[in-house]
Amino acid sequence: MKNVLIHNIDREEEIRQLRIDLAAASAHCLQLEEANRAWQKYQYDQIESFRQKLQEQIPTFNQIENTSLDFIAQQIFNYLDQLNIQRDNLIHQNDLLKDEIRIQKQQLGNYFFKSNKTVFNIIFQYRTSRFGR
């Protein structure tokens, strides 16, 4: 009987310790869940803030509802691709304008050369007819 009593006391002590451990583990789980919720809220707020700043800077971002970082990153790459295409088009247009300006300068130079040659010829003819040279 003494063995049974000691065995029951040991069992009750073990059950009491398990209850204490369970309460501590449950409290720890609640703390972890609370910390996890706080972290998720922080991440969401940061992504929302980032998305709003992008919308202020990049007009096409106004249609974005999906706030995943992967989606936002893809949209940024798409926007950069568009900017690169626009830059390439502007460089091409600039080159065309430079060529046009060069051609116009040549034509203008040719016109002035012909005009100066004509003026020179008129002056030369005048001088030679007047002074006999």
BAVO-201077 format. One line per 3 residues: number of its first residue (from 1); for each residue x, y, z of C-alpha. Coordinates in pm, 1 decimal, always signed. Layout:
N
NUM> X/Y/Z | ...
END
This chain:
133
1> +0.0/+0.0/+0.0 | +286.5/+227.9/+74.5 | +420.8/+169.7/-275.7
4> +85.8/+255.6/-427.4 | +68.8/+573.7/-220.5 | +421.4/+678.2/-323.4
7> +338.2/+590.4/-679.1 | +20.7/+805.5/-663.2 | +214.2/+1095.9/-509.3
10> +477.8/+1070.7/-783.2 | +204.0/+1055.0/-1042.7 | +23.5/+1355.7/-896.9
13> +351.6/+1548.2/-885.6 | +418.5/+1454.3/-1247.3 | +66.3/+1562.0/-1347.8
16> +108.1/+1889.7/-1156.8 | +442.6/+1952.9/-1329.5 | +291.3/+1867.5/-1668.9
19> +8.8/+2114.9/-1603.0 | +262.9/+2384.5/-1511.8 | +465.1/+2305.2/-1824.5
22> +148.7/+2307.1/-2037.3 | +42.5/+2644.7/-1898.1 | +391.3/+2785.0/-1963.9
25> +396.3/+2640.7/-2318.1 | +45.7/+2776.1/-2386.0 | +147.1/+3121.2/-2262.4
28> +459.1/+3105.8/-2479.1 | +249.1/+3004.5/-2782.6 | +19.3/+3300.5/-2723.6
31> +320.2/+3531.9/-2708.2 | +456.2/+3385.4/-3031.6 | +117.8/+3419.9/-3203.7
34> +94.3/+3782.3/-3089.2 | +448.2/+3853.2/-3209.4 | +367.5/+3683.8/-3541.0
37> +54.4/+3896.5/-3589.1 | +251.9/+4211.2/-3506.5 | +522.8/+4111.7/-3756.0
40> +266.6/+4037.3/-4028.0 | +98.9/+4374.1/-3967.8 | +437.4/+4547.7/-3984.0
43> +520.8/+4374.1/-4313.1 | +181.1/+4458.9/-4459.1 | +213.7/+4823.2/-4352.2
46> +562.3/+4844.7/-4502.7 | +447.7/+4695.3/-4832.5 | +147.2/+4928.7/-4841.4
49> +369.8/+5227.9/-4771.6 | +609.3/+5117.6/-5045.2 | +321.0/+5064.6/-5291.1
52> +177.7/+5409.6/-5213.5 | +516.1/+5574.8/-5268.2 | +549.5/+5393.0/-5599.9
55> +202.7/+5507.9/-5700.4 | +307.1/+5866.8/-5633.8 | +615.3/+5828.3/-5853.7
58> +493.8/+5594.1/-6125.8 | +146.6/+5660.3/-6268.2 | +90.3/+5304.2/-6392.7
61> +110.1/+5179.9/-6035.0 | -225.5/+5340.5/-5957.6 | -399.2/+5026.7/-6082.8
64> -207.0/+4795.6/-5850.0 | -418.7/+4621.7/-5592.0 | -198.5/+4318.3/-5537.8
67> +54.3/+4403.6/-5268.1 | +288.7/+4106.2/-5293.3 | +651.4/+4205.4/-5325.7
70> +694.7/+3969.8/-5620.6 | +412.6/+4142.6/-5808.5 | +544.4/+4489.6/-5725.0
73> +895.8/+4387.8/-5832.7 | +758.5/+4257.3/-6163.5 | +572.0/+4584.9/-6217.0
76> +891.2/+4780.6/-6149.3 | +1079.6/+4569.9/-6405.7 | +798.5/+4623.5/-6657.7
79> +812.5/+4998.2/-6597.3 | +1192.0/+5000.7/-6635.9 | +1154.5/+4809.7/-6963.2
82> +909.3/+5075.0/-7085.4 | +1150.8/+5350.3/-6984.9 | +1433.4/+5176.9/-7170.6
85> +1219.3/+5150.8/-7484.0 | +1127.3/+5519.0/-7455.8 | +1493.4/+5610.2/-7404.9
88> +1595.1/+5408.9/-7711.2 | +1322.8/+5578.3/-7916.2 | +1436.1/+5921.1/-7797.7
91> +1798.3/+5841.1/-7882.5 | +1689.0/+5729.5/-8229.4 | +1480.2/+6045.9/-8278.5
94> +1772.9/+6255.6/-8154.3 | +2004.3/+6088.0/-8404.5 | +1754.9/+6155.7/-8684.4
97> +1732.4/+6521.1/-8581.5 | +2110.9/+6549.7/-8570.6 | +2129.0/+6406.8/-8922.5
100> +1861.5/+6649.8/-9040.3 | +2045.2/+6944.1/-8881.4 | +2372.2/+6831.8/-9041.8
103> +2204.9/+6812.6/-9383.1 | +2043.3/+7153.9/-9334.8 | +2379.2/+7302.9/-9231.6
106> +2536.7/+7158.2/-9544.9 | +2256.6/+7295.5/-9759.7 | +2280.9/+7633.0/-9588.7
109> +2658.2/+7631.2/-9630.9 | +2617.8/+7543.8/-9996.9 | +2363.9/+7824.4/-10035.3
112> +2596.5/+8077.1/-9869.5 | +2889.3/+7948.7/-10073.2 | +2688.0/+7991.8/-10394.9
115> +2560.0/+8329.9/-10277.6 | +2909.1/+8445.7/-10184.0 | +3043.4/+8313.1/-10512.9
118> +2772.3/+8502.0/-10698.4 | +2841.2/+8818.6/-10500.2 | +3212.3/+8774.3/-10556.2
121> +3156.0/+8729.3/-10929.9 | +2935.8/+9040.2/-10944.4 | +3197.3/+9244.6/-10758.1
124> +3473.4/+9103.8/-10977.3 | +3280.4/+9178.8/-11294.0 | +3202.9/+9528.7/-11171.0
127> +3564.2/+9598.1/-11084.0 | +3695.1/+9458.6/-11408.3 | +3442.0/+9648.5/-11615.8
130> +3499.4/+9970.3/-11427.2 | +3868.7/+9961.1/-11373.9 | +3959.6/+9747.0/-11668.2
133> +4139.6/+9477.3/-11487.1
END
